[in-house]
Amino acid sequence: MTSDRGSSLTLVADVGAPRRKAADRAEHLLRPGGRLVVHGPWGSGKSVLLSELGRRAVEAGEPVLRMTPAPGDQDLAHAALATLFAARPPAAAGAPAEDERRALVATIGRGTPAHAAGDPLAVRLALTDLFAALARDRPALLLIDDAQWIDAAGAAALGHALRASAPERLRVVVAERGAHETPLAGRLCGDHAARLPLEPLTVDEVTDALNSHALPAGWAVRIHQHTGGNPALVRATVEGQLRQRADPWGRVAPPVPDSVRAAADAWLCTLDPGTRATLLTAALAHRPSPALLRRAGCADAAARHLAEARNAGIVRVEATGVVEFGARALRDAAAHSMTRSASSAAHLALAAAVDDPVRAVRHRLLASDAFDRALAESGESAARQAGSRGERALAAELLLLSADRTPAGRRAERMRRLAAAASHAAASGSFDLAVRVADAVRAAGAGRAEQVAALLALIDAGGQAMAELDDIIARAREQAGDDPALLAAVQLRVAVRTNLCDGLPGSARAAADRAVRMARNGGDLALEAAALSMRARMERITGHPGSTRTLARALALAVPAERVGIRNSPQYLAARHAVFDDRLGFARDALLRLLPLAERTGDAEDLQEVLRSLAEVDARAGACVQALEWSERALSQCAGAGLSPGPASYTAALAQSAGGSFAEAAAHATRGVRISREERDLVFTSRNLFALGTVRLVTGHLTQAAEALREVAVLEADQQVRDSTALRWQPELIETLVGLGRPDEAGALLARVRRAMGSPALNTGAGAALARAEAAYRDRGGEPDLARALLESALSQFRLLGLQLEEGRTLLQLARLERGRRRQAAAREATHRAHALFARIQAHPWTALLGRPAAPEAGPLTEAEAGLAAIVAEGATNQEAANRLHLSVKTVEAMLSRIYRKLAVRSRTELGPALRRLTPSG
């Protein structure tokens, strides 16, 4: 057995923000009743939390006593209580009385078995006196850590003494290991004590831990999955990454340090041997159930074993009965702890127990290391079945195993299996699998085509982090030699990398054009279609007039999208261009045709791209709930396959802005910016900054909006982007500059955009957004009639295109304009229309923005005045307050004058204290 204490893996040296928040919550729960039970699995930070509570109490001058039982104490009567008297502070030095102390010493420390507890009355009296002395002068805090190690007699004595202590004089926090059940803590604190379960770290908290040690934030999702968010495993991962030598694939897929395996083993060792044996078999199975484990030869006590593992936080049992490990590290540690003979026996038992013939073949392959032609052929056949149902990672693993079991004289069969494994590994998005395939291909001395295929699989599985794989691209180009088809495949990746990481779409177009010629020379229609699509994409970005013609050429080749790869296909690009042009009906229909194809083929990135595009279409169209659902699926796909999080974060920000919350949208966009910068992904750095800037603008944080949108402007200029329909940052920046009181800068940008935007773009939502931004500029310049005409024009265009969110946003600007013109009835009508539209499409962030609650108990202030006062007291400028409340600046100034008079204050600095006097409870 192991304890949660005394290890560098338990975060004792660093109380991070998550545990500080837990300490705040603990103090809140402790306040009413004076008793609190803290519980969680091994490594969840219980000891750290108690240390933080103790530190705070000491700083406040409160006496603190901490009890720290250890493994083995549960077998000796009252042994755990010894730490109480050893650690008693000076305030309790006079207790217990001398005769009671001698009685206690006679009971403790002589190795008395738990069943021979000695004189319980003497122990109870000693504890009661100790606690009374501790809290004699002022209320005290008692911390009991690792309660699971307290023996029965000690628990009984301690519980009696605690019941005799007044909660208002002696506050008690008991920590016990257990995700769900805490029998000892309940006996000590009573059934009515408050409870605080310690939850795993979130992905954002893991990201913060990585950032604090200058490690890539892009690892966060992968590390969170591997550790389950357990603080001890996260800490072991961070420390291990800092200690171990840099890995060539490290920035794409961080290697698992030995310290993580050791920590996972320590967690597993908290279980009984019988439970560990059951988990060893479960770790080898895919989605095991109690019935499967029994069929595989586990004891009839499997259900009890799983219950113990569940309370230890090691597994969770779904409603369907399927057993899932709480962290991949635990599953891997359990599987690797078996001897080879035990593992083989377990795999053979599982092969006979599973009802999926594909999985049965996998278990048979894993049960044997021997060359076996028949078994290798079965594995190849099973891989075809797995691939046909979209399980590309399973197909790649089966082919790798089959190649390894292929007899030495069957080289052609081995190479065929390795080549197929590379294709499936790339489609699965698993960089780890792609590395295993590349290693196997290299070790097998494969030919040029197989070597290039394996290297391209590495590049494709690397996702957005292509800047980290320049050496792989160079090796692939060298291996391709003078083979035109192989060179075309490499050149296509060069084009993608040049645009994504270098921000040079013109150069990327030239690389794509070279790939087109090479593919044509090599007679590879699929590659030619993909290369033409890439060229058309770059031509659209740079404003090249040939974009539509090039896309038509690609479509005319009539290559099925699945042969090209959906995200690289002309069919998908046609849908994306329809999104840019606001032909949302066409785009949605095209994407819904591609969706089942992406689901069936199982290419992880293809599926994510289709889901992301559907989310973007529905967010624009005002199908807010559906947009959130598509986005959630894209995020899940990204996490499950280990894809780069930048694109999915951008989509989540858009969907959250439509139907979730602006706070969540900003969080996703911020995460996307951070990760995309790390991966040197200029495209999605721009997109996430755009999403962040838009959220800041509509929520009234104009300075932050300008900062984000100015950076977008620089990045887009550096990347030579000429298409104003894909990323519509210009209208947002113009509106922001107007709001910040920089009309000259806004006017100059407006003029440049007007000159650059052709008539096709002016007829899209981008043109309508520009008209709305110009309306803000004209209104600020004293041309309200022209501004109103521009807003009416934008409203008509948004309504015609079906862009409901933009229509509602334009109505809000119209209401602000009418208020500035003192036309209150027209302003109320526009606001009402906007609210009704947002409510109908369930645009929750926007309805919340319109329904901002007023400050409570605002005394002489009206509801509107109280809301404005609260915002200004937070530090908002008049312009920022106007934007947040959808008022004109003049209206804000007039309202503030009335507020100052009513509250008898003369400045903003006096406003905050005046509001606090009105609401003392706040």
Sequence and secondary structure as in RCSB ss.txt:
>XXXX:A:sequence
MTSDRGSSLTLVADVGAPRRKAADRAEHLLRPGGRLVVHGPWGSGKSVLLSELGRRAVEAGEPVLRMTPAPGDQD
LAHAALATLFAARPPAAAGAPAEDERRALVATIGRGTPAHAAGDPLAVRLALTDLFAALARDRPALLLIDDAQWI
DAAGAAALGHALRASAPERLRVVVAERGAHETPLAGRLCGDHAARLPLEPLTVDEVTDALNSHALPAGWAVRIHQ
HTGGNPALVRATVEGQLRQRADPWGRVAPPVPDSVRAAADAWLCTLDPGTRATLLTAALAHRPSPALLRRAGCAD
AAARHLAEARNAGIVRVEATGVVEFGARALRDAAAHSMTRSASSAAHLALAAAVDDPVRAVRHRLLASDAFDRAL
AESGESAARQAGSRGERALAAELLLLSADRTPAGRRAERMRRLAAAASHAAASGSFDLAVRVADAVRAAGAGRAE
QVAALLALIDAGGQAMAELDDIIARAREQAGDDPALLAAVQLRVAVRTNLCDGLPGSARAAADRAVRMARNGGDL
ALEAAALSMRARMERITGHPGSTRTLARALALAVPAERVGIRNSPQYLAARHAVFDDRLGFARDALLRLLPLAER
TGDAEDLQEVLRSLAEVDARAGACVQALEWSERALSQCAGAGLSPGPASYTAALAQSAGGSFAEAAAHATRGVRI
SREERDLVFTSRNLFALGTVRLVTGHLTQAAEALREVAVLEADQQVRDSTALRWQPELIETLVGLGRPDEAGALL
ARVRRAMGSPALNTGAGAALARAEAAYRDRGGEPDLARALLESALSQFRLLGLQLEEGRTLLQLARLERGRRRQA
AAREATHRAHALFARIQAHPWTALLGRPAAPEAGPLTEAEAGLAAIVAEGATNQEAANRLHLSVKTVEAMLSRIY
RKLAVRSRTELGPALRRLTPSG
>XXXX:A:secstr
   SSS GGGTTT   HHHHHHHHHHHHHHHHHSEEEEEESTTSSHHHHHHHHHHHHHHTT  EEEE   TTGGG
BTTGGGHHHHHS  GGGTT S HHHHHHHHHHSSS  BTT    HHHHHHHHHHHHHHHTSSS EEEEE  GGG 
 HHHHHHHHHHHHTS TTTEEEEEEEE SS  HHHHHHH TTSEEEE     HHHHHHHHHTTT  GGGHHHHHH
HHTT HHHHHHHHHHHHHS   TTTTTS    HHHHHHHHHHHTTS HHHHHHHHHHHHSSS  HHHHHHTT  T
THHHHHHHHHHTTSEEE TTS EEES HHHHHHHHHTS HHHHHHHHHHHHHH S HHHHHHHHHHH  S  HHH
HHHHHHHHHHHHHTT HHHHHHHHHHHHHHS TT HHHHHHHHHHHHHHHHHHT HHHHHHHHHHHHHTT  HHH
HHHHHHHHHHHTTT GGGGHHHHHHHHHHHTT HHHHHHHHHHHHHHHHHTT  HHHHHHHHHHHHHHHHHTT H
HHHHHHHHHHHHHHHHTT TTHHHHHHHHHHT   HHHH GGGSHHHHHHHHHHHTT HHHHHHHHHHHHHHHHH
H  HHHHHHHHHHHHHHHHHHT HHHHHHHHHHHHHHHHHHT  HHHHHHHHHHHHHHHS HHHHHHHHHHHHHH
HHHTT HHHHHHHHHHHHHHHHHTT HHHHHHHHHHHHHHHHHTT   TTTS HHHHHHHHHHHTT HHHHHHHH
HHHHHH  HHHHTSHHHHHHHHHHHHHHHHTT HHHHHHHHHHHHHHHHHHT HHHHHHHHHHHHHHHHHTT HH
HHHHHHHHHHHHHHHTT HHHHHHHT    SS TTS HHHHHHHHHHHTT  HHHHHHHHT  HHHHHHHHHHHH
HHHT  SHHHHHHHHHHH TT 
